[in-house]
């Protein structure tokens, strides 16, 4: 078979500088004074997941502020934690219900009606393929982190409603989970898992 040379065009995105925030103030680096932080130092302090997720959370032509304290927060203000926590929460639902994750559900209730909050989740899930396509074509990985955070926010909002009303709880009093809700949760797990794998971030089942 004759050798065929395949030429491919490589595009390199030029990004803005990253401003490091430490102890609530900008960390100014100086080679002369020996004050600097290497990428290895940053990863050792906050972990590779935080470094990857936060670095990819902004458009390449926008300056990024990397706050060492905020990326360690266990709250909604830390997008990485918020996404990982949504994954862990769903895993806990299946664990408590003793229902296998990613089960092959064949007999769904055709008369099942989704409530408004579940429809919000379904609509968001339907945007995932387009998000992947646009992010790839435009070389904009920040679209993935933004989408994952938005999906996690919708799920957490639904979860919190269950504290006030049994209608929004995933498990009934017998710790059983409705089949259709199980399918919906599995879809969320799959999208979050795939999205985090694309950007090289872990999805722990317990937090």
N, C-alpha and C positions, 0 to 999 in steps of 0.2 A: 504494500500500500504506500503510495507516494506521501512524503512528508508535506503537510500543509501548515503554513505559518498562520497562526490566529492572532490578530492584533486586537487588543482591548484598550479602551480609553479609561484611564484611571483619574478619578476626581478626588482632590484633597480639599477638605473644608478647613479654612483658616478661622480659628476661634479667637474670641476676645480673652484677655487675661483673666485669671481667677484671683479675686481679692479674698485673702484669708482673714477671718475674724476670730480672734482669740482673746478670752477674758473681756468680752464686750467691746473690743477696740481693734482696729486694723493692725494686722501683724506686718510690720515693715521689714523686709529682708535686706540685708546688706552683706555683700561678700567681704568687704573690708573689715567689718566688725565680726564677721563669722556668724551673723544671725540669718539663718535660712532654714527652710523646711523642705526636705526632699519628698518626692511622691511616696517613697518607701516609709518615711516617717509618718506621713499623713495616713497611710493605710494601717500602719501599726497602731496608731492612736484611735482611729474611728472604725477600722475594718474595711475590707474590700467592697462589701455590699453597699455601705454608705458612700464610699468614694465613687463607685460606679453610678449608683442611682442619682446622687445629687449632681455629679458632673454632667449627666445626661438630661438634666431637668430643665435646661435653658436652651434657647436658640443659640446657635454658634456665634452669631454676631452681636450677642448681648452679654455684657459683663456679668459674671457670676460671683456672688458673695458666698463663700464657704465658711459657715459659722461652726466651729468645732463643738460648741455646746449644744446648738440646736439639733445637729445630726445625731445626738445621743439621747434626745428627749423621747419619752414614750408617750406621745400624744399626737393629736391630729396635725400639730404644727411640724411634725417630722414625717414627710410623705413616705419615706421608706418604711418606717415603723407601721404607719397606717395601712399600707398595702399588705405587708407581711402579716400584720395582726388580723386582717380580714381573712386571709388564707387559713391562719391557725384557728380562728373562730369557727369557720366552716368545718374544719377537720374535727373540732371538738364536738360539733353537732352530730356528726356521723359516729364518732367514738361513743358518745353518750347514748345514741340510739341503737348502737351495735349494727348499723347498716353499712355494708361495704361501700367504700368510695369508688366512683367510676363503675358502678354496677350496670349491667346491661338490662335496662328496663324495657320490656316489650309490651306489657299490658297496661297502658296508661288510661286513665279515666277520660274518655272523650268528652264528657260533659263538664269537665273541670273548668271553673272560671277564675282567672287570675284577678287579684285585686289591683288597685291603682299603683301601689308601690311595687308589686311584682312586675307589672307591665313596664314600669320605669326601668327596672333591671333588664328585662328582655330587650327593650329598645336599645339600651346601652350595649348589651352583648351583640346586638345586630350590627353595631358600628365597628366592631373589631376588625373584620376583613378589610374594610376601607381604610382603617387606621394603619394597618400593616402596609397596604399598597401605597398610600400617600407618603408614609414615613420612609419607605424604601425608594420611591421615585424621586423624592425631594431631598434625600439624604438628611432627614430631620428626625433623629432618634428621640428627641424630646417629646414628640407626639405620643410615643409609647408610655413614657413615665407619666405624662399628663393624663392619658386615658386610664391607666391603671389606678391612679389616685382618684379619679372621678368615679370609676366603678366601685372602688373600695368605699368611697364616701356614701354612695347610694345604698350599698349593702349595710354599712354600719348604721345608717339612718333607719333602715327597716328593722334591724336588730334592736335598736333602742325603743322602737314602738312596742315591741313585745314585752317590755317591762310594765307597760300600762294596760295592755290589752292582750288577752289570750289569742285573739284572732290573728295577731301578727307573730305568734310564736311558731317556731319550726317544729318543736316537739310538743306532743300532747301530754296529758297527765300520766299516761302509761309509757312515756318516753318513746313513742312511736312517731315516725316522720311520714307525712303524706308522700306518696310516690312522686306526684308531680312536682312537689317542692324539692324532693331529693334530686330530681333531674335538673331543676333550675340551679340548685346549689352546686351540682357537679359541673354544670356549664361554667359557673363563675370560677370554680377551682381550675378548670382546664384552661380558661383564658388567662387567669393570673399566672398559672404555672408556665404556660407557653411564653407569655410576655416577659416574665422575669428571666427565663432561660435565654431569651434572645439577647437581653442586655447583660447576662452573666451574673445574675443575683439569685441568691438562695431563697427558698420558700419553706421555712421551718413549719412543722406541723404543731409544734408546741412553743408557746412564748410566755 
